[in-house]
């Protein structure tokens, strides 16, 4: 009987040790590999909605066009979630009247954007307006990217705040694990 009691106590300690180690590993993974963030605002609708919960990671990440990223914006002194439109060395042209975005001369297929057929000019810095072409032009410098929200007429992004340095990117959105609007969970494109 005494041996069974000792074995039960040993098993309990083994079980507790496994639980503590598992919690430690989870804390390490979510501290150094993955992070969770919540969406605030409407700038990424209809892709992401207010209170959506996201998993992000920066591990071995190189910014690329089309990625949705979380940025600690030094200009806004705030964390924002936007889509990378262009990376260093690329040229962006935006025709606000036709809601067309070109990168290196190619029109982007942006079926994900929310807009009413034109972009509101209040979301642009006039210094980038080319009067001859009637477009806004941006040349993305080294170490930076150009980001925009999917809800173009309700997004403070690179059109206003300028280029985002790569070192301000907190991570790339991997997936939504809790939807704030019952739209579902899963991979975010």
C-alpha positions, 0 to 999 in steps of 0.5 A: 500500500505504501508503494502505491501511495509513493507511486501516485505521488511520483506520478502526480509530480511527473504530471505537474512537471510536464504541465509546468514545462509545457507552460514554460515552452508556450510562454517562450514561443509566444514571447520570441516566435509568435505574438497575438494582437487585436485589430482596432479600427476599420482601416483593414475592412473587409479583410480584418475587423474590429476586435479580430484576434491575430497571430503574428510572427517576425521570425526570419521575416523579410517584408514582401508585397501583399503581406499584412503586417503590424507596425509600431509607427513612430510617426503615429506613435501607435501600432497599426495593421496594414498591407505592404503595397511595395518594398524598397526600390519599387515605384508606386503610382496611385490614381485617386480618381480611378482607385488604381494602384500601380507598382513598377508600372503594373496595376495591382489586382486588389479585389480585397479593397473596400472603396467606392470607386475613388480614393478620398484625396484627404488621405494623400500628402500633396507633395507626392502629387504629379500634376502632369500625370495626375497621380501620386508617385512614391519611390520607396527608399532602401530599408522601407516599405509602402503600406496601405489599409484595405479600407482605402477611404478610412486608413491613415497609411503611407499616403499620409505618414510616409514610408515605413522602416522595416525595423518598425514592423512587429511581424507578419499576420499569420492567421486570425484565431478569433473573429470580432464579427463572426466572419470566421477564423483562419488564414488571412490573405 
